[in-house]
């Protein structure tokens, strides 16, 4: 995922949590905040220590970012998106996690 599509600042995360809407399934929670100032979409991933050690957390983060990168042309513009990883996502394969990400994004109307 390119740097311009990453959501990294604490203030940006706080804004999305405060003013955004959330959608969830058993593996993920997604917060969405519409911002006209953003060119396309920006994505952030949050994984707490509850789901595992650093290796596990970083692996899930990388997988989610890769899945969103592959679906980038389908995602609506002008939104900030935060994925929060739940314990159910830890043992999933790439295909199962992709299906879960697609489901929660469709639930949040994030596709064009």
PDB file as gemmi writes it, atoms N, CA and C in Angstrom:
CRYST1    1.000    1.000    1.000  90.00  90.00  90.00 P 1                      
ATOM      1  N   UNK A   1       0.845  -1.175   0.000  1.00  0.00           N  
ATOM      2  CA  UNK A   1       0.000   0.000   0.000  1.00  0.00           C  
ATOM      3  C   UNK A   1       0.895   1.244   0.000  1.00  0.00           C  
ATOM      4  N   UNK A   2       0.595   2.176  -0.870  1.00  0.00           N  
ATOM      5  CA  UNK A   2       1.401   3.387  -0.984  1.00  0.00           C  
ATOM      6  C   UNK A   2       1.211   4.275   0.239  1.00  0.00           C  
ATOM      7  N   UNK A   3       2.225   5.090   0.530  1.00  0.00           N  
ATOM      8  CA  UNK A   3       2.193   5.932   1.717  1.00  0.00           C  
ATOM      9  C   UNK A   3       1.025   6.909   1.727  1.00  0.00           C  
ATOM     10  N   UNK A   4       0.662   7.416   0.560  1.00  0.00           N  
ATOM     11  CA  UNK A   4      -0.413   8.409   0.539  1.00  0.00           C  
ATOM     12  C   UNK A   4      -1.772   7.796   0.866  1.00  0.00           C  
ATOM     13  N   UNK A   5      -1.873   6.471   0.865  1.00  0.00           N  
ATOM     14  CA  UNK A   5      -3.130   5.806   1.199  1.00  0.00           C  
ATOM     15  C   UNK A   5      -3.128   5.238   2.609  1.00  0.00           C  
ATOM     16  N   UNK A   6      -2.131   5.602   3.414  1.00  0.00           N  
ATOM     17  CA  UNK A   6      -2.057   5.120   4.787  1.00  0.00           C  
ATOM     18  C   UNK A   6      -2.616   6.145   5.756  1.00  0.00           C  
ATOM     19  N   UNK A   7      -3.236   5.656   6.776  1.00  0.00           N  
ATOM     20  CA  UNK A   7      -3.754   6.488   7.858  1.00  0.00           C  
ATOM     21  C   UNK A   7      -2.842   6.238   9.049  1.00  0.00           C  
ATOM     22  N   UNK A   8      -2.069   7.246   9.470  1.00  0.00           N  
ATOM     23  CA  UNK A   8      -1.034   6.997  10.461  1.00  0.00           C  
ATOM     24  C   UNK A   8      -1.115   7.908  11.685  1.00  0.00           C  
ATOM     25  N   UNK A   9      -1.547   9.142  11.536  1.00  0.00           N  
ATOM     26  CA  UNK A   9      -1.518  10.100  12.639  1.00  0.00           C  
ATOM     27  C   UNK A   9      -2.562   9.789  13.691  1.00  0.00           C  
ATOM     28  N   UNK A  10      -2.203  10.014  14.928  1.00  0.00           N  
ATOM     29  CA  UNK A  10      -3.115   9.791  16.040  1.00  0.00           C  
ATOM     30  C   UNK A  10      -4.365  10.664  15.907  1.00  0.00           C  
ATOM     31  N   UNK A  11      -4.202  11.888  15.447  1.00  0.00           N  
ATOM     32  CA  UNK A  11      -5.336  12.801  15.287  1.00  0.00           C  
ATOM     33  C   UNK A  11      -6.318  12.265  14.236  1.00  0.00           C  
ATOM     34  N   UNK A  12      -5.799  11.680  13.166  1.00  0.00           N  
ATOM     35  CA  UNK A  12      -6.661  11.105  12.134  1.00  0.00           C  
ATOM     36  C   UNK A  12      -7.436   9.912  12.676  1.00  0.00           C  
ATOM     37  N   UNK A  13      -6.755   9.052  13.427  1.00  0.00           N  
ATOM     38  CA  UNK A  13      -7.434   7.911  14.029  1.00  0.00           C  
ATOM     39  C   UNK A  13      -8.534   8.388  14.978  1.00  0.00           C  
ATOM     40  N   UNK A  14      -8.219   9.370  15.808  1.00  0.00           N  
ATOM     41  CA  UNK A  14      -9.200   9.892  16.764  1.00  0.00           C  
ATOM     42  C   UNK A  14     -10.408  10.486  16.053  1.00  0.00           C  
ATOM     43  N   UNK A  15     -10.180  11.205  14.962  1.00  0.00           N  
ATOM     44  CA  UNK A  15     -11.273  11.807  14.204  1.00  0.00           C  
ATOM     45  C   UNK A  15     -12.205  10.727  13.645  1.00  0.00           C  
ATOM     46  N   UNK A  16     -11.616   9.661  13.119  1.00  0.00           N  
ATOM     47  CA  UNK A  16     -12.423   8.578  12.556  1.00  0.00           C  
ATOM     48  C   UNK A  16     -13.210   7.875  13.655  1.00  0.00           C  
ATOM     49  N   UNK A  17     -12.572   7.610  14.797  1.00  0.00           N  
ATOM     50  CA  UNK A  17     -13.272   6.962  15.910  1.00  0.00           C  
ATOM     51  C   UNK A  17     -14.423   7.824  16.436  1.00  0.00           C  
ATOM     52  N   UNK A  18     -14.187   9.132  16.553  1.00  0.00           N  
ATOM     53  CA  UNK A  18     -15.195  10.043  17.116  1.00  0.00           C  
ATOM     54  C   UNK A  18     -16.371  10.280  16.177  1.00  0.00           C  
ATOM     55  N   UNK A  19     -16.076  10.540  14.911  1.00  0.00           N  
ATOM     56  CA  UNK A  19     -17.115  10.991  13.990  1.00  0.00           C  
ATOM     57  C   UNK A  19     -17.542   9.949  12.958  1.00  0.00           C  
ATOM     58  N   UNK A  20     -16.833   8.835  12.904  1.00  0.00           N  
ATOM     59  CA  UNK A  20     -17.137   7.837  11.887  1.00  0.00           C  
ATOM     60  C   UNK A  20     -18.223   6.864  12.304  1.00  0.00           C  
ATOM     61  N   UNK A  21     -18.615   6.027  11.367  1.00  0.00           N  
ATOM     62  CA  UNK A  21     -19.590   4.965  11.625  1.00  0.00           C  
ATOM     63  C   UNK A  21     -18.848   3.645  11.674  1.00  0.00           C  
ATOM     64  N   UNK A  22     -19.385   2.677  12.423  1.00  0.00           N  
ATOM     65  CA  UNK A  22     -18.702   1.390  12.535  1.00  0.00           C  
ATOM     66  C   UNK A  22     -19.578   0.257  12.020  1.00  0.00           C  
ATOM     67  N   UNK A  23     -18.908  -0.753  11.498  1.00  0.00           N  
ATOM     68  CA  UNK A  23     -19.538  -1.963  10.992  1.00  0.00           C  
ATOM     69  C   UNK A  23     -18.649  -3.119  11.421  1.00  0.00           C  
ATOM     70  N   UNK A  24     -19.257  -4.276  11.725  1.00  0.00           N  
ATOM     71  CA  UNK A  24     -18.450  -5.359  12.269  1.00  0.00           C  
ATOM     72  C   UNK A  24     -18.944  -6.725  11.822  1.00  0.00           C  
ATOM     73  N   UNK A  25     -18.037  -7.689  11.883  1.00  0.00           N  
ATOM     74  CA  UNK A  25     -18.363  -9.102  11.824  1.00  0.00           C  
ATOM     75  C   UNK A  25     -17.520  -9.776  12.904  1.00  0.00           C  
ATOM     76  N   UNK A  26     -17.416 -11.096  12.903  1.00  0.00           N  
ATOM     77  CA  UNK A  26     -16.708 -11.781  13.984  1.00  0.00           C  
ATOM     78  C   UNK A  26     -15.195 -11.578  13.950  1.00  0.00           C  
ATOM     79  N   UNK A  27     -14.643 -11.216  12.816  1.00  0.00           N  
ATOM     80  CA  UNK A  27     -13.197 -11.079  12.697  1.00  0.00           C  
ATOM     81  C   UNK A  27     -12.706  -9.635  12.718  1.00  0.00           C  
ATOM     82  N   UNK A  28     -13.534  -8.694  12.267  1.00  0.00           N  
ATOM     83  CA  UNK A  28     -13.076  -7.316  12.092  1.00  0.00           C  
ATOM     84  C   UNK A  28     -14.145  -6.313  12.496  1.00  0.00           C  
ATOM     85  N   UNK A  29     -13.687  -5.129  12.879  1.00  0.00           N  
ATOM     86  CA  UNK A  29     -14.546  -3.961  13.044  1.00  0.00           C  
ATOM     87  C   UNK A  29     -13.986  -2.908  12.095  1.00  0.00           C  
ATOM     88  N   UNK A  30     -14.857  -2.220  11.379  1.00  0.00           N  
ATOM     89  CA  UNK A  30     -14.419  -1.181  10.452  1.00  0.00           C  
ATOM     90  C   UNK A  30     -15.073   0.139  10.840  1.00  0.00           C  
ATOM     91  N   UNK A  31     -14.250   1.170  10.977  1.00  0.00           N  
ATOM     92  CA  UNK A  31     -14.751   2.532  11.175  1.00  0.00           C  
ATOM     93  C   UNK A  31     -14.546   3.287   9.874  1.00  0.00           C  
ATOM     94  N   UNK A  32     -15.574   4.029   9.457  1.00  0.00           N  
ATOM     95  CA  UNK A  32     -15.528   4.771   8.196  1.00  0.00           C  
ATOM     96  C   UNK A  32     -15.906   6.212   8.452  1.00  0.00           C  
ATOM     97  N   UNK A  33     -15.103   7.130   7.913  1.00  0.00           N  
ATOM     98  CA  UNK A  33     -15.389   8.552   8.035  1.00  0.00           C  
ATOM     99  C   UNK A  33     -15.201   9.194   6.665  1.00  0.00           C  
ATOM    100  N   UNK A  34     -16.246   9.841   6.150  1.00  0.00           N  
ATOM    101  CA  UNK A  34     -16.190  10.480   4.837  1.00  0.00           C  
ATOM    102  C   UNK A  34     -15.523  11.842   4.963  1.00  0.00           C  
ATOM    103  N   UNK A  35     -14.471  12.059   4.153  1.00  0.00           N  
ATOM    104  CA  UNK A  35     -13.724  13.323   4.146  1.00  0.00           C  
ATOM    105  C   UNK A  35     -13.517  13.779   2.720  1.00  0.00           C  
ATOM    106  N   UNK A  36     -14.134  14.889   2.336  1.00  0.00           N  
ATOM    107  CA  UNK A  36     -13.964  15.388   0.965  1.00  0.00           C  
ATOM    108  C   UNK A  36     -12.532  15.839   0.661  1.00  0.00           C  
ATOM    109  N   UNK A  37     -11.747  16.159   1.689  1.00  0.00           N  
ATOM    110  CA  UNK A  37     -10.375  16.642   1.469  1.00  0.00           C  
ATOM    111  C   UNK A  37      -9.434  15.548   0.991  1.00  0.00           C  
ATOM    112  N   UNK A  38      -9.767  14.292   1.257  1.00  0.00           N  
ATOM    113  CA  UNK A  38      -8.889  13.178   0.900  1.00  0.00           C  
ATOM    114  C   UNK A  38      -9.097  12.831  -0.567  1.00  0.00           C  
ATOM    115  N   UNK A  39      -8.000  12.625  -1.279  1.00  0.00           N  
ATOM    116  CA  UNK A  39      -8.060  12.360  -2.720  1.00  0.00           C  
ATOM    117  C   UNK A  39      -8.779  11.054  -3.029  1.00  0.00           C  
ATOM    118  N   UNK A  40      -8.312   9.945  -2.503  1.00  0.00           N  
ATOM    119  CA  UNK A  40      -8.965   8.650  -2.734  1.00  0.00           C  
ATOM    120  C   UNK A  40      -9.494   8.131  -1.403  1.00  0.00           C  
ATOM    121  N   UNK A  41      -8.851   7.131  -0.878  1.00  0.00           N  
ATOM    122  CA  UNK A  41      -9.207   6.596   0.432  1.00  0.00           C  
ATOM    123  C   UNK A  41      -7.912   6.370   1.205  1.00  0.00           C  
ATOM    124  N   UNK A  42      -8.007   6.367   2.520  1.00  0.00           N  
ATOM    125  CA  UNK A  42      -6.851   6.077   3.359  1.00  0.00           C  
ATOM    126  C   UNK A  42      -7.235   4.955   4.319  1.00  0.00           C  
ATOM    127  N   UNK A  43      -6.291   4.081   4.605  1.00  0.00           N  
ATOM    128  CA  UNK A  43      -6.562   2.905   5.425  1.00  0.00           C  
ATOM    129  C   UNK A  43      -5.593   2.844   6.590  1.00  0.00           C  
ATOM    130  N   UNK A  44      -6.141   2.509   7.767  1.00  0.00           N  
ATOM    131  CA  UNK A  44      -5.339   2.238   8.950  1.00  0.00           C  
ATOM    132  C   UNK A  44      -5.787   0.913   9.535  1.00  0.00           C  
ATOM    133  N   UNK A  45      -4.856   0.206  10.154  1.00  0.00           N  
ATOM    134  CA  UNK A  45      -5.175  -1.084  10.762  1.00  0.00           C  
ATOM    135  C   UNK A  45      -4.703  -1.048  12.208  1.00  0.00           C  
ATOM    136  N   UNK A  46      -5.584  -1.471  13.113  1.00  0.00           N  
ATOM    137  CA  UNK A  46      -5.268  -1.504  14.532  1.00  0.00           C  
ATOM    138  C   UNK A  46      -5.416  -2.928  15.038  1.00  0.00           C  
ATOM    139  N   UNK A  47      -4.362  -3.434  15.691  1.00  0.00           N  
ATOM    140  CA  UNK A  47      -4.395  -4.780  16.264  1.00  0.00           C  
ATOM    141  C   UNK A  47      -3.818  -4.688  17.676  1.00  0.00           C  
ATOM    142  N   UNK A  48      -4.634  -4.987  18.676  1.00  0.00           N  
ATOM    143  CA  UNK A  48      -4.181  -4.856  20.056  1.00  0.00           C  
ATOM    144  C   UNK A  48      -3.353  -6.059  20.478  1.00  0.00           C  
ATOM    145  N   UNK A  49      -2.708  -5.948  21.614  1.00  0.00           N  
ATOM    146  CA  UNK A  49      -1.877  -7.030  22.134  1.00  0.00           C  
ATOM    147  C   UNK A  49      -2.697  -8.241  22.543  1.00  0.00           C  
ATOM    148  N   UNK A  50      -3.997  -8.080  22.647  1.00  0.00           N  
ATOM    149  CA  UNK A  50      -4.859  -9.189  23.026  1.00  0.00           C  
ATOM    150  C   UNK A  50      -4.866 -10.298  21.974  1.00  0.00           C  
ATOM    151  N   UNK A  51      -4.602  -9.963  20.734  1.00  0.00           N  
ATOM    152  CA  UNK A  51      -4.700 -10.983  19.680  1.00  0.00           C  
ATOM    153  C   UNK A  51      -3.417 -11.784  19.507  1.00  0.00           C  
ATOM    154  N   UNK A  52      -2.312 -11.345  20.083  1.00  0.00           N  
ATOM    155  CA  UNK A  52      -1.084 -12.118  19.978  1.00  0.00           C  
ATOM    156  C   UNK A  52       0.150 -11.242  20.063  1.00  0.00           C  
ATOM    157  N   UNK A  53       1.303 -11.882  19.848  1.00  0.00           N  
ATOM    158  CA  UNK A  53       2.555 -11.141  19.926  1.00  0.00           C  
ATOM    159  C   UNK A  53       2.759 -10.296  18.662  1.00  0.00           C  
ATOM    160  N   UNK A  54       3.881  -9.620  18.581  1.00  0.00           N  
ATOM    161  CA  UNK A  54       4.131  -8.685  17.474  1.00  0.00           C  
ATOM    162  C   UNK A  54       4.133  -9.378  16.120  1.00  0.00           C  
ATOM    163  N   UNK A  55       4.627 -10.596  16.064  1.00  0.00           N  
ATOM    164  CA  UNK A  55       4.671 -11.329  14.802  1.00  0.00           C  
ATOM    165  C   UNK A  55       3.258 -11.566  14.283  1.00  0.00           C  
ATOM    166  N   UNK A  56       2.371 -11.986  15.154  1.00  0.00           N  
ATOM    167  CA  UNK A  56       0.980 -12.262  14.771  1.00  0.00           C  
ATOM    168  C   UNK A  56       0.276 -10.977  14.364  1.00  0.00           C  
ATOM    169  N   UNK A  57       0.432  -9.930  15.162  1.00  0.00           N  
ATOM    170  CA  UNK A  57      -0.233  -8.652  14.863  1.00  0.00           C  
ATOM    171  C   UNK A  57       0.231  -8.080  13.534  1.00  0.00           C  
ATOM    172  N   UNK A  58       1.527  -8.088  13.289  1.00  0.00           N  
ATOM    173  CA  UNK A  58       2.050  -7.523  12.049  1.00  0.00           C  
ATOM    174  C   UNK A  58       1.638  -8.344  10.833  1.00  0.00           C  
ATOM    175  N   UNK A  59       1.561  -9.667  10.982  1.00  0.00           N  
ATOM    176  CA  UNK A  59       1.133 -10.515   9.873  1.00  0.00           C  
ATOM    177  C   UNK A  59      -0.298 -10.191   9.469  1.00  0.00           C  
ATOM    178  N   UNK A  60      -1.186 -10.049  10.458  1.00  0.00           N  
ATOM    179  CA  UNK A  60      -2.583  -9.735  10.164  1.00  0.00           C  
ATOM    180  C   UNK A  60      -2.692  -8.349   9.538  1.00  0.00           C  
ATOM    181  N   UNK A  61      -1.920  -7.398  10.048  1.00  0.00           N  
ATOM    182  CA  UNK A  61      -1.923  -6.046   9.466  1.00  0.00           C  
ATOM    183  C   UNK A  61      -1.499  -6.069   8.005  1.00  0.00           C  
ATOM    184  N   UNK A  62      -0.415  -6.780   7.719  1.00  0.00           N  
ATOM    185  CA  UNK A  62       0.080  -6.863   6.335  1.00  0.00           C  
ATOM    186  C   UNK A  62      -0.945  -7.514   5.418  1.00  0.00           C  
ATOM    187  N   UNK A  63      -1.571  -8.585   5.892  1.00  0.00           N  
ATOM    188  CA  UNK A  63      -2.576  -9.265   5.071  1.00  0.00           C  
ATOM    189  C   UNK A  63      -3.754  -8.346   4.752  1.00  0.00           C  
ATOM    190  N   UNK A  64      -4.241  -7.631   5.746  1.00  0.00           N  
ATOM    191  CA  UNK A  64      -5.391  -6.742   5.529  1.00  0.00           C  
ATOM    192  C   UNK A  64      -5.024  -5.624   4.555  1.00  0.00           C  
ATOM    193  N   UNK A  65      -3.854  -5.036   4.708  1.00  0.00           N  
ATOM    194  CA  UNK A  65      -3.431  -3.978   3.793  1.00  0.00           C  
ATOM    195  C   UNK A  65      -3.305  -4.502   2.364  1.00  0.00           C  
ATOM    196  N   UNK A  66      -2.802  -5.722   2.216  1.00  0.00           N  
ATOM    197  CA  UNK A  66      -2.660  -6.318   0.889  1.00  0.00           C  
ATOM    198  C   UNK A  66      -4.026  -6.591   0.260  1.00  0.00           C  
ATOM    199  N   UNK A  67      -4.957  -7.072   1.053  1.00  0.00           N  
ATOM    200  CA  UNK A  67      -6.307  -7.338   0.556  1.00  0.00           C  
ATOM    201  C   UNK A  67      -6.962  -6.046   0.086  1.00  0.00           C  
ATOM    202  N   UNK A  68      -6.829  -4.985   0.861  1.00  0.00           N  
ATOM    203  CA  UNK A  68      -7.420  -3.699   0.484  1.00  0.00           C  
ATOM    204  C   UNK A  68      -6.721  -3.140  -0.754  1.00  0.00           C  
ATOM    205  N   UNK A  69      -5.417  -3.352  -0.862  1.00  0.00           N  
ATOM    206  CA  UNK A  69      -4.679  -2.870  -2.040  1.00  0.00           C  
ATOM    207  C   UNK A  69      -5.199  -3.543  -3.306  1.00  0.00           C  
ATOM    208  N   UNK A  70      -5.485  -4.832  -3.241  1.00  0.00           N  
ATOM    209  CA  UNK A  70      -5.999  -5.547  -4.411  1.00  0.00           C  
ATOM    210  C   UNK A  70      -7.405  -5.087  -4.789  1.00  0.00           C  
ATOM    211  N   UNK A  71      -8.173  -4.618  -3.834  1.00  0.00           N  
ATOM    212  CA  UNK A  71      -9.533  -4.165  -4.106  1.00  0.00           C  
ATOM    213  C   UNK A  71      -9.608  -2.648  -4.232  1.00  0.00           C  
ATOM    214  N   UNK A  72      -8.473  -1.987  -4.373  1.00  0.00           N  
ATOM    215  CA  UNK A  72      -8.388  -0.531  -4.358  1.00  0.00           C  
ATOM    216  C   UNK A  72      -9.247   0.181  -5.381  1.00  0.00           C  
ATOM    217  N   UNK A  73      -9.368  -0.377  -6.583  1.00  0.00           N  
ATOM    218  CA  UNK A  73     -10.159   0.290  -7.615  1.00  0.00           C  
ATOM    219  C   UNK A  73     -11.647   0.253  -7.303  1.00  0.00           C  
ATOM    220  N   UNK A  74     -12.062  -0.704  -6.497  1.00  0.00           N  
ATOM    221  CA  UNK A  74     -13.484  -0.854  -6.168  1.00  0.00           C  
ATOM    222  C   UNK A  74     -13.916  -0.001  -4.978  1.00  0.00           C  
ATOM    223  N   UNK A  75     -12.965   0.478  -4.175  1.00  0.00           N  
ATOM    224  CA  UNK A  75     -13.282   1.204  -2.946  1.00  0.00           C  
ATOM    225  C   UNK A  75     -13.685   2.641  -3.274  1.00  0.00           C  
ATOM    226  N   UNK A  76     -14.695   3.142  -2.578  1.00  0.00           N  
ATOM    227  CA  UNK A  76     -15.166   4.513  -2.806  1.00  0.00           C  
ATOM    228  C   UNK A  76     -14.073   5.506  -2.453  1.00  0.00           C  
ATOM    229  N   UNK A  77     -14.156   6.687  -3.036  1.00  0.00           N  
ATOM    230  CA  UNK A  77     -13.183   7.745  -2.782  1.00  0.00           C  
ATOM    231  C   UNK A  77     -13.620   8.611  -1.605  1.00  0.00           C  
ATOM    232  N   UNK A  78     -12.675   9.406  -1.115  1.00  0.00           N  
ATOM    233  CA  UNK A  78     -12.925  10.412  -0.083  1.00  0.00           C  
ATOM    234  C   UNK A  78     -13.357   9.805   1.254  1.00  0.00           C  
ATOM    235  N   UNK A  79     -12.723   8.716   1.678  1.00  0.00           N  
ATOM    236  CA  UNK A  79     -13.040   8.120   2.979  1.00  0.00           C  
ATOM    237  C   UNK A  79     -11.757   7.742   3.715  1.00  0.00           C  
ATOM    238  N   UNK A  80     -11.833   7.790   5.037  1.00  0.00           N  
ATOM    239  CA  UNK A  80     -10.812   7.226   5.906  1.00  0.00           C  
ATOM    240  C   UNK A  80     -11.393   5.953   6.488  1.00  0.00           C  
ATOM    241  N   UNK A  81     -10.623   4.867   6.449  1.00  0.00           N  
ATOM    242  CA  UNK A  81     -11.093   3.559   6.899  1.00  0.00           C  
ATOM    243  C   UNK A  81     -10.120   3.016   7.931  1.00  0.00           C  
ATOM    244  N   UNK A  82     -10.648   2.540   9.057  1.00  0.00           N  
ATOM    245  CA  UNK A  82      -9.830   1.881  10.067  1.00  0.00           C  
ATOM    246  C   UNK A  82     -10.365   0.475  10.289  1.00  0.00           C  
ATOM    247  N   UNK A  83      -9.478  -0.505  10.180  1.00  0.00           N  
ATOM    248  CA  UNK A  83      -9.813  -1.887  10.484  1.00  0.00           C  
ATOM    249  C   UNK A  83      -9.291  -2.204  11.874  1.00  0.00           C  
ATOM    250  N   UNK A  84     -10.138  -2.738  12.735  1.00  0.00           N  
ATOM    251  CA  UNK A  84      -9.713  -3.211  14.046  1.00  0.00           C  
ATOM    252  C   UNK A  84      -9.821  -4.728  14.019  1.00  0.00           C  
ATOM    253  N   UNK A  85      -8.716  -5.383  14.311  1.00  0.00           N  
ATOM    254  CA  UNK A  85      -8.637  -6.837  14.218  1.00  0.00           C  
ATOM    255  C   UNK A  85      -9.146  -7.455  15.518  1.00  0.00           C  
ATOM    256  N   UNK A  86     -10.008  -8.453  15.385  1.00  0.00           N  
ATOM    257  CA  UNK A  86     -10.485  -9.225  16.523  1.00  0.00           C  
ATOM    258  C   UNK A  86      -9.766 -10.574  16.555  1.00  0.00           C  
ATOM    259  N   UNK A  87      -9.891 -11.279  17.674  1.00  0.00           N  
ATOM    260  CA  UNK A  87      -9.197 -12.564  17.838  1.00  0.00           C  
ATOM    261  C   UNK A  87      -9.574 -13.585  16.769  1.00  0.00           C  
ATOM    262  N   UNK A  88     -10.784 -13.521  16.272  1.00  0.00           N  
ATOM    263  CA  UNK A  88     -11.232 -14.482  15.273  1.00  0.00           C  
ATOM    264  C   UNK A  88     -10.460 -14.424  13.970  1.00  0.00           C  
ATOM    265  N   UNK A  89      -9.762 -13.326  13.708  1.00  0.00           N  
ATOM    266  CA  UNK A  89      -9.031 -13.162  12.448  1.00  0.00           C  
ATOM    267  C   UNK A  89      -7.639 -13.767  12.483  1.00  0.00           C  
ATOM    268  N   UNK A  90      -7.172 -14.154  13.662  1.00  0.00           N  
ATOM    269  CA  UNK A  90      -5.779 -14.570  13.793  1.00  0.00           C  
ATOM    270  C   UNK A  90      -5.463 -15.859  13.044  1.00  0.00           C  
ATOM    271  N   UNK A  91      -6.273 -16.871  13.154  1.00  0.00           N  
ATOM    272  CA  UNK A  91      -5.951 -18.152  12.545  1.00  0.00           C  
ATOM    273  C   UNK A  91      -6.418 -18.324  11.114  1.00  0.00           C  
ATOM    274  N   UNK A  92      -6.955 -17.289  10.503  1.00  0.00           N  
ATOM    275  CA  UNK A  92      -7.526 -17.416   9.162  1.00  0.00           C  
ATOM    276  C   UNK A  92      -6.456 -17.419   8.074  1.00  0.00           C  
ATOM    277  N   UNK A  93      -6.759 -18.115   6.989  1.00  0.00           N  
ATOM    278  CA  UNK A  93      -5.888 -18.078   5.819  1.00  0.00           C  
ATOM    279  C   UNK A  93      -6.150 -16.771   5.061  1.00  0.00           C  
ATOM    280  N   UNK A  94      -5.337 -16.542   4.038  1.00  0.00           N  
ATOM    281  CA  UNK A  94      -5.489 -15.323   3.237  1.00  0.00           C  
ATOM    282  C   UNK A  94      -6.881 -15.250   2.612  1.00  0.00           C  
ATOM    283  N   UNK A  95      -7.339 -16.349   2.031  1.00  0.00           N  
ATOM    284  CA  UNK A  95      -8.635 -16.359   1.355  1.00  0.00           C  
ATOM    285  C   UNK A  95      -9.785 -16.123   2.329  1.00  0.00           C  
ATOM    286  N   UNK A  96      -9.717 -16.737   3.505  1.00  0.00           N  
ATOM    287  CA  UNK A  96     -10.770 -16.550   4.502  1.00  0.00           C  
ATOM    288  C   UNK A  96     -10.782 -15.112   5.007  1.00  0.00           C  
ATOM    289  N   UNK A  97      -9.593 -14.545   5.239  1.00  0.00           N  
ATOM    290  CA  UNK A  97      -9.512 -13.159   5.700  1.00  0.00           C  
ATOM    291  C   UNK A  97      -9.988 -12.201   4.609  1.00  0.00           C  
ATOM    292  N   UNK A  98      -9.671 -12.498   3.347  1.00  0.00           N  
ATOM    293  CA  UNK A  98     -10.139 -11.664   2.237  1.00  0.00           C  
ATOM    294  C   UNK A  98     -11.665 -11.675   2.167  1.00  0.00           C  
ATOM    295  N   UNK A  99     -12.249 -12.824   2.372  1.00  0.00           N  
ATOM    296  CA  UNK A  99     -13.712 -12.930   2.365  1.00  0.00           C  
ATOM    297  C   UNK A  99     -14.316 -12.123   3.508  1.00  0.00           C  
ATOM    298  N   UNK A 100     -13.691 -12.160   4.680  1.00  0.00           N  
ATOM    299  CA  UNK A 100     -14.171 -11.411   5.833  1.00  0.00           C  
ATOM    300  C   UNK A 100     -14.046  -9.900   5.608  1.00  0.00           C  
ATOM    301  N   UNK A 101     -12.911  -9.471   5.053  1.00  0.00           N  
ATOM    302  CA  UNK A 101     -12.712  -8.044   4.752  1.00  0.00           C  
ATOM    303  C   UNK A 101     -13.741  -7.581   3.732  1.00  0.00           C  
ATOM    304  N   UNK A 102     -13.947  -8.366   2.693  1.00  0.00           N  
ATOM    305  CA  UNK A 102     -14.915  -8.017   1.665  1.00  0.00           C  
ATOM    306  C   UNK A 102     -16.320  -7.911   2.266  1.00  0.00           C  
ATOM    307  N   UNK A 103     -16.661  -8.837   3.146  1.00  0.00           N  
ATOM    308  CA  UNK A 103     -17.985  -8.830   3.781  1.00  0.00           C  
ATOM    309  C   UNK A 103     -18.206  -7.564   4.604  1.00  0.00           C  
ATOM    310  N   UNK A 104     -17.243  -7.211   5.432  1.00  0.00           N  
ATOM    311  CA  UNK A 104     -17.424  -6.053   6.300  1.00  0.00           C  
ATOM    312  C   UNK A 104     -17.374  -4.744   5.500  1.00  0.00           C  
ATOM    313  N   UNK A 105     -16.614  -4.712   4.408  1.00  0.00           N  
ATOM    314  CA  UNK A 105     -16.603  -3.520   3.566  1.00  0.00           C  
ATOM    315  C   UNK A 105     -17.901  -3.364   2.806  1.00  0.00           C  
ATOM    316  N   UNK A 106     -18.462  -4.482   2.359  1.00  0.00           N  
ATOM    317  CA  UNK A 106     -19.756  -4.429   1.686  1.00  0.00           C  
ATOM    318  C   UNK A 106     -20.836  -3.985   2.668  1.00  0.00           C  
ATOM    319  N   UNK A 107     -20.739  -4.443   3.911  1.00  0.00           N  
ATOM    320  CA  UNK A 107     -21.678  -4.052   4.955  1.00  0.00           C  
ATOM    321  C   UNK A 107     -21.651  -2.543   5.193  1.00  0.00           C  
ATOM    322  N   UNK A 108     -20.463  -1.964   5.076  1.00  0.00           N  
ATOM    323  CA  UNK A 108     -20.294  -0.526   5.267  1.00  0.00           C  
ATOM    324  C   UNK A 108     -20.450   0.297   4.007  1.00  0.00           C  
ATOM    325  N   UNK A 109     -20.898  -0.314   2.922  1.00  0.00           N  
ATOM    326  CA  UNK A 109     -21.087   0.363   1.627  1.00  0.00           C  
ATOM    327  C   UNK A 109     -19.820   1.068   1.158  1.00  0.00           C  
ATOM    328  N   UNK A 110     -18.717   0.370   1.200  1.00  0.00           N  
ATOM    329  CA  UNK A 110     -17.441   0.954   0.824  1.00  0.00           C  
ATOM    330  C   UNK A 110     -17.019   0.627  -0.608  1.00  0.00           C  
ATOM    331  N   UNK A 111     -17.875  -0.032  -1.359  1.00  0.00           N  
ATOM    332  CA  UNK A 111     -17.569  -0.331  -2.750  1.00  0.00           C  
ATOM    333  C   UNK A 111     -18.376   0.566  -3.674  1.00  0.00           C  
ATOM    334  N   UNK A 112     -17.788   0.887  -4.820  1.00  0.00           N  
ATOM    335  CA  UNK A 112     -18.451   1.753  -5.794  1.00  0.00           C  
ATOM    336  C   UNK A 112     -19.624   1.040  -6.424  1.00  0.00           C  
TER     337      UNK A 112                                                      
END                                                                             
